[in-house]
């Protein structure tokens, strides 16, 4: 029986979540990617709360033009800036079952360049 793309991604996501868990000191940096948008959340799994969220729908980024990878990089950079402003210097990276290339990689690399330790 062949798995659909969604079932396959869900299996990978669950496998990652068994290992990666965030706290208030070192939150989980979770990525969600749709066909047109990308979003990043910093999550404290112990308290069950989202500490910070950045999306390509934010006003600063929505006005930009470029490829989806360029916009994803600007989301990563903005996420790093907001995280550092909120006192978050380190995060555990959760790719959400997506392969580490393209837009997911662009977000992670831009966050690292922005000063966030992943």
PyMOL commands that set and color helices and strands:
alter all, ss='L'
color gray80, all
select helices_A, chain A and resi 5-19+59-62+68-85+103-113
alter helices_A, ss='H'
color red, helices_A
select strands_A, chain A and resi 27-33+38-44+49-55+91-94
alter strands_A, ss='S'
color yellow, strands_A
deselect
rebuild
show_as cartoon
